[in-house]
Amino acid sequence: PGAPLNPRAGARGPDVVHQQLRDYTTRLVKQRGLNITPDEMDIACVMLQGSLFADAMGRDIMPDRYPPLRRAGAGYARLFLRMLGVDDEASIVDAVATSTAQ
């Protein structure tokens, strides 16, 4: 067997997730008037996706390198929001609650 007919076929899932995250981030930045460039938004999205991927792939073999599972998602979300410029705890809680309600 040779190479797949469409080498990008396996990337569709991550591409869709990235676009959804980018759309959410764009709405959040506009709603809150955050001072961040489109390039910085894209980098923040890539960093969040990379962190989640690394956690999913590495947790089994290096569990001590990652935050406790029960707190990991909230921790990654909190730091992602801080990268965007959401810096007070009440706004972070509100942004997370708003995103889960949509």
C-alpha positions in Angstrom: 0.0 0.0 0.0 1.2 3.5 -0.8 0.5 6.9 0.5 -3.1 8.0 1.2 -4.9 9.6 -1.7 -5.4 12.8 0.2 -2.5 13.4 2.7 -4.5 16.3 4.3 -7.5 14.1 5.1 -6.2 13.4 8.6 -5.8 17.1 9.3 -9.4 17.9 8.8 -10.4 17.3 12.5 -7.6 19.6 13.9 -8.4 22.2 11.2 -12.1 22.2 12.1 -11.2 22.5 15.8 -8.8 25.3 15.1 -11.4 27.3 13.1 -14.0 26.9 15.9 -11.4 28.1 18.5 -10.4 31.0 16.2 -14.1 31.9 15.7 -14.7 31.8 19.5 -11.6 33.9 20.1 -12.5 36.5 17.5 -16.0 36.9 19.1 -14.5 37.1 22.6 -11.9 39.7 21.6 -14.5 41.9 19.9 -17.1 41.6 22.7 -14.5 42.5 25.3 -12.5 45.0 23.3 -9.3 43.2 24.0 -6.0 44.6 22.7 -4.6 41.7 20.7 -3.7 41.4 17.0 -5.1 38.7 14.7 -1.6 37.1 14.6 -1.4 37.0 18.4 -4.9 35.4 18.5 -3.8 32.8 16.0 -0.7 32.0 18.1 -2.7 31.8 21.3 -5.1 29.3 19.6 -2.2 27.2 18.3 -0.6 27.2 21.7 -3.8 26.0 23.4 -4.3 23.3 20.8 -0.7 22.2 21.2 -0.9 22.1 25.0 -4.1 20.0 24.8 -2.5 17.7 22.3 0.7 17.3 24.3 -1.4 16.6 27.4 -3.5 14.0 25.6 -0.4 12.2 24.1 2.0 12.6 27.0 -0.1 12.2 30.2 0.1 8.4 30.1 3.9 8.2 29.9 4.8 11.3 31.9 1.9 11.9 34.3 4.0 14.0 36.7 4.6 16.6 33.9 1.0 17.6 33.7 -1.5 19.2 36.0 -4.0 16.9 37.8 -6.6 15.8 35.3 -9.5 17.3 37.3 -7.9 20.8 37.0 -6.1 20.6 33.7 -8.9 21.8 31.4 -9.8 24.8 33.6 -6.1 25.6 33.9 -5.4 25.5 30.2 -8.6 27.7 29.5 -7.6 30.2 32.2 -4.1 30.7 30.8 -5.4 30.9 27.2 -7.7 33.7 28.3 -4.9 35.5 30.0 -2.9 35.2 26.8 -5.7 37.1 25.1 -5.7 39.8 27.7 -8.6 38.7 30.0 -6.8 39.3 33.3 -9.3 39.4 36.1 -10.8 36.2 37.6 -14.4 37.3 37.3 -14.0 38.0 33.6 -12.2 34.6 33.1 -15.1 32.7 34.9 -17.6 34.7 32.8 -15.8 34.0 29.5 -15.6 30.2 30.3 -19.2 30.1 31.3 -20.3 32.0 28.1 -18.3 29.6 25.9 -19.8 26.5 27.4 -23.3 27.9 27.1 -23.0 28.3 23.3 
